[in-house]
């Protein structure tokens, strides 16, 4: 058992078994030992790639989207982009480099929210970094866009399972020198919620995730936008529905990653691997129904990815290899778009938006 595992085991010995959500929080965010707190995360030299790490095209499209939203809001003097779960700041860096009109007009302010301060060293100049989502009223009469790319799947989540004694919460306990699962029966109200989410014909062994932290986070983000001069909350993530997850093995939708590959059981070597979950949209909708839900490929096309690729292709044709880095970067847009629009990969990710008019 590694150092973080021993610390968790000691905590369990003193206080009893913990919820799976508490375990995930320790495994990802314990200062100095958790996966993200220790410097793990997205990047070609880290553990996995998300859309921003594919290349600068994703940030450029988001820059165009930001301009469209700024226009819809009447081009306010201040537009605050709050990127939650910013990691090393790759998305913000490429978005700013794309020079959106709102930035050129001096309206754009960027705030990066990243609880793992180990990630802050690579954040771009000219942005503010903070640990927590700002509270409502922080930005006065500014318009606010809260954007989160693959954040919700990394917030601590619980697990419930249908056993021969009914619905139970999945806990983490110890057995010898190992972390193991345990169960605790749920009270009738919570059990009824499980039946409603999983379907009445669920067989024994059915599991579903419980995204209470994600729902709470979304409520806070919506309050932040509502207290401002309009804006929106925009989430990119791999999504599903609770009832669909209930029909699949839980190891399909709870995933671990390290060094660009799957990394085994989530209770093994906590802190050494990312722990993620497919996001059940119905649980977020219980906070507030999204204004729109569409695949990432559709969102990117709506905001001009095909035009940017055509521009890159034309620039490469004009300059060729003699054009150096600029021409090569233009040509790379074609390959980046292939990855971002892939219907079997990133292109199938869900994009959820909650719009609040000015």
C-alpha positions in Angstrom: 0.0 0.0 0.0 1.4 3.4 -0.9 1.6 6.5 1.3 -1.8 7.9 0.5 -3.3 4.4 0.8 -1.9 4.1 4.3 -3.2 7.5 5.3 -6.7 6.6 4.1 -6.5 3.2 5.9 -5.5 5.0 9.1 -8.4 7.3 8.7 -10.8 4.4 8.2 -9.3 2.6 11.3 -10.1 5.6 13.4 -13.4 6.7 12.0 -14.9 3.7 10.1 -15.6 3.1 6.4 -15.9 6.1 4.1 -18.1 6.8 1.1 -16.7 6.2 -2.3 -17.1 9.9 -3.0 -14.8 10.8 0.0 -12.3 8.2 -1.3 -12.3 9.8 -4.7 -11.7 13.2 -3.1 -8.7 11.9 -1.2 -7.3 10.0 -4.2 -7.4 13.0 -6.5 -7.0 16.1 -4.4 -5.1 15.3 -1.1 -2.3 18.0 -1.0 1.0 16.5 -2.2 -0.3 13.0 -2.6 -3.5 13.1 -4.7 -3.3 12.5 -8.4 -4.0 16.1 -9.4 -2.4 17.7 -6.3 0.8 15.8 -7.1 1.0 17.1 -10.7 -0.8 14.4 -12.7 -3.3 15.3 -15.4 -3.8 16.3 -19.0 -0.9 16.8 -21.4 1.2 14.9 -23.9 3.9 14.5 -21.2 1.4 13.7 -18.5 -1.4 11.1 -18.3 -4.1 11.7 -20.9 -5.2 14.0 -23.6 -8.3 16.1 -23.6 -9.5 18.3 -26.5 -7.3 21.3 -25.7 -4.2 19.1 -25.7 -4.9 17.8 -29.2 -3.7 21.2 -30.4 -4.7 24.9 -30.6 -7.7 24.4 -32.8 -10.1 23.7 -29.9 -9.1 26.9 -28.2 -9.5 28.8 -31.5 -13.1 27.5 -31.9 -13.9 28.4 -28.3 -12.6 31.9 -29.0 -15.1 32.2 -31.9 -17.9 30.9 -29.6 -16.9 33.4 -26.9 -17.3 36.2 -29.5 -20.7 34.9 -30.5 -21.9 34.9 -26.9 -20.4 38.4 -26.4 -22.4 39.6 -29.4 -25.6 38.0 -28.0 -25.1 39.8 -24.7 -24.8 43.2 -26.5 -21.0 43.3 -26.3 -20.7 44.3 -22.7 -17.7 46.3 -21.5 -16.7 43.3 -19.3 -17.0 39.6 -20.2 -15.5 37.3 -17.6 -14.5 33.8 -18.7 -14.3 31.5 -15.7 -12.7 28.2 -16.7 -13.3 25.7 -14.0 -10.9 22.7 -13.7 -8.4 24.5 -15.8 -5.5 22.1 -15.1 -2.3 23.5 -16.6 -4.2 26.3 -18.4 -3.8 24.8 -22.0 -7.3 25.8 -23.1 -7.0 29.4 -21.8 -3.6 29.8 -23.4 -4.8 28.7 -26.9 -8.1 30.6 -26.6 -6.2 33.9 -25.8 -3.7 33.2 -28.6 -6.6 33.0 -31.1 -7.2 36.7 -30.3 -11.0 36.7 -30.1 -12.7 40.1 -30.8 -13.9 40.5 -27.2 -10.2 40.3 -26.1 -9.0 42.7 -28.7 -11.7 45.1 -27.6 -10.4 44.9 -24.0 -13.6 43.3 -22.7 -12.3 39.8 -21.8 -11.1 38.9 -18.4 -10.0 35.3 -17.7 -10.2 33.6 -14.3 -8.9 30.0 -14.0 -10.2 27.8 -11.2 -8.0 25.0 -10.3 -7.9 23.4 -6.8 -4.5 21.7 -7.4 -2.1 24.6 -7.0 0.6 22.4 -8.4 -1.0 23.1 -11.8 -0.8 26.9 -11.5 2.9 27.3 -12.5 2.0 26.8 -16.1 -1.1 29.1 -16.2 -0.7 31.9 -18.9 0.2 35.5 -18.0 -2.7 37.9 -17.6 -5.1 35.5 -15.9 -6.1 35.1 -12.3 -5.9 31.7 -10.7 -8.0 30.6 -7.7 -8.9 27.4 -5.9 -12.7 27.7 -5.7 -15.5 28.8 -8.0 -16.2 32.6 -7.4 -19.3 33.3 -5.3 -22.3 35.2 -6.8 -21.7 38.9 -7.1 -17.9 38.6 -7.4 -17.9 40.3 -10.9 -20.5 43.0 -10.4 -22.3 43.9 -13.6 -20.0 41.9 -15.9 -21.3 39.2 -18.1 -20.0 35.8 -17.1 -19.3 32.6 -19.0 -18.4 29.5 -16.8 -16.7 26.9 -18.9 -15.6 23.4 -17.8 -13.9 20.9 -20.0 -13.9 17.4 -18.5 -14.4 18.7 -15.0 -17.6 17.1 -13.9 -16.3 13.6 -14.5 -13.5 14.3 -12.0 -15.6 15.7 -9.2 -16.0 13.2 -6.3 -18.9 10.9 -6.9 -20.7 8.2 -4.9 -21.7 4.7 -5.9 -24.9 2.8 -5.0 -25.6 -0.9 -5.6 -28.6 -3.1 -5.5 -27.9 -6.0 -3.2 -30.0 -8.8 -1.7 -30.9 -6.5 1.2 -31.9 -3.6 -1.1 -30.1 -0.5 -2.3 -26.8 0.2 -0.5 -24.2 2.8 -0.6 -20.8 1.5 -1.7 -18.2 2.3 1.0 -14.4 1.9 1.2 -13.0 -0.1 4.1 -9.9 -2.1 4.8 -9.1 -5.8 4.8 -5.6 -6.6 6.0 -3.3 -4.2 4.1 -5.8 -3.6 1.3 -8.6 -1.1 0.6 -11.8 -3.0 -0.1 -15.5 -2.3 -0.8 -18.2 -2.4 1.9 -21.9 -1.6 1.9 -24.4 0.3 4.0 -28.1 0.1 3.5 -29.9 3.2 2.3 -32.9 4.7 4.0 -36.2 4.4 2.0 -36.1 7.9 0.5 -32.6 7.4 -1.0 -33.5 3.9 -2.1 -36.6 5.3 -3.9 -34.3 7.7 -5.7 -32.1 4.7 -6.8 -35.1 2.8 -8.2 -36.2 5.9 -10.1 -32.8 6.4 -11.7 -32.1 2.7 -12.4 -35.5 1.4 -13.5 -37.8 -0.9 -11.7 -36.5 -4.1 -13.4 -32.9 -3.6 -12.2 -31.2 -6.9 -11.3 -29.1 -7.6 -8.3 -25.6 -6.1 -8.7 -26.9 -3.1 -10.6 -24.8 0.0 -9.8 -25.2 3.7 -10.6 -23.1 6.7 -9.8 -24.4 9.5 -7.5 -23.1 13.0 -8.6 -24.1 15.1 -5.6 -20.9 17.2 -5.8 -21.4 17.8 -9.5 -25.0 18.9 -8.9 -23.9 21.2 -6.1 -21.1 22.7 -8.3 -23.6 23.3 -11.2 -26.0 25.1 -8.8 -23.1 27.4 -7.7 -22.1 28.1 -11.3 -25.7 28.9 -12.3 -26.0 31.3 -9.3 -22.8 33.0 -10.3 -24.1 33.7 -13.8 -27.6 34.7 -12.6 -26.0 37.3 -10.3 -24.1 38.8 -13.2 -25.1 40.5 -16.4 -26.2 37.3 -18.1 -24.0 34.7 -19.7 -24.0 30.9 -19.6 -22.5 27.7 -18.2 -20.9 25.4 -20.7 -19.8 21.9 -20.0 -17.9 19.5 -22.2 -17.8 15.9 -21.0 -18.5 12.3 -21.8 -22.2 11.9 -21.0 -24.9 9.3 -20.5 -28.1 8.7 -18.5 -28.4 7.0 -15.1 -30.7 4.4 -16.5 -28.3 3.6 -19.3 -25.4 3.3 -16.9 -27.4 0.9 -14.7 -27.6 -1.5 -17.6 -23.8 -1.7 -18.1 -21.0 -3.0 -15.9 -19.8 -0.3 -13.6 -16.2 -0.8 -14.7 -17.2 0.5 -18.1 -18.2 3.9 -16.8 -15.9 4.3 -13.8 -12.5 4.6 -15.5 -8.9 5.1 -14.3 -6.1 6.6 -16.3 -2.3 7.1 -16.0 0.5 7.4 -18.5 -1.9 7.6 -21.4 -3.6 4.3 -20.6 -6.2 2.6 -18.5 -4.9 2.0 -15.0 -6.8 -0.7 -13.2 -9.1 -0.8 -10.2 -9.8 2.6 -8.6 -8.9 1.3 -5.1 -5.4 0.3 -6.1 -2.6 2.8 -5.3 -4.7 5.9 -4.7 -3.1 9.0 -6.0 -1.3 7.2 -8.8 -4.2 7.4 -11.3 -7.1 9.5 -12.4 -10.6 8.3 -11.5 -13.4 9.5 -13.7 -17.1 8.7 -14.3 -19.4 9.1 -17.3 -21.7 12.0 -16.5 -25.4 11.2 -16.2 -27.1 14.3 -17.6 -30.4 13.5 -15.9 -28.7 14.1 -12.5 -27.5 17.6 -13.6 -30.9 18.3 -15.1 -32.4 17.8 -11.7 -30.7 21.1 -10.8 -31.9 22.8 -14.0 -32.7 21.6 -17.4 -29.9 22.6 -19.9 -30.8 25.0 -22.6 -29.1 22.8 -25.1 -27.4 19.4 -25.3 -25.5 18.3 -28.4 -22.4 16.3 -29.4 -19.1 18.1 -29.4 -18.7 17.7 -33.2 -22.0 19.6 -33.7 -21.0 22.4 -31.3 -17.6 22.8 -33.0 -19.1 23.0 -36.5 -21.7 25.5 -35.3 -18.8 27.7 -34.2 -16.7 27.5 -37.3 -14.3 24.6 -37.0 -14.7 23.8 -40.7 -13.9 27.4 -41.7 -10.7 27.3 -39.5 -9.6 24.1 -41.1 -10.2 25.4 -44.6 -8.1 28.5 -43.7 -5.3 26.3 -42.5 -5.4 24.1 -45.6 -5.3 27.2 -47.8 -2.4 28.7 -45.8 -0.4 25.4 -46.2 -1.1 25.4 -49.9 0.1 29.0 -50.2 3.3 28.7 -48.1 4.2 25.0 -48.1 7.1 23.8 -46.0 9.0 27.0 -46.7 6.4 28.7 -44.5 8.0 27.2 -41.4 6.2 26.8 -38.1 3.3 29.0 -39.2 2.5 26.8 -42.3 3.0 23.6 -40.3 0.6 24.8 -37.6 -1.9 25.7 -40.3 -1.7 22.2 -41.8 -2.0 20.5 -38.4 -5.6 21.9 -38.1 -6.7 19.2 -40.5 -5.4 16.4 -38.2 -6.6 18.2 -35.0 -10.1 18.5 -36.5 -10.2 14.7 -37.3 -9.6 14.0 -33.6 -12.0 16.6 -32.2 -14.8 15.6 -34.6 -14.3 11.8 -34.3 -17.8 10.3 -33.8 -16.2 7.4 -31.9 -14.1 9.6 -29.6 -14.0 13.3 -28.7 -16.6 14.3 -31.3 -19.2 12.2 -29.4 -18.6 14.0 -26.1 -21.7 16.0 -24.9 -21.8 19.8 -24.7 -24.3 21.1 -22.2 -25.3 24.8 -22.1 -27.4 26.7 -19.6 -28.0 30.2 -21.0 -29.0 33.3 -19.0 -29.9 36.4 -21.1 -28.5 39.8 -20.1 
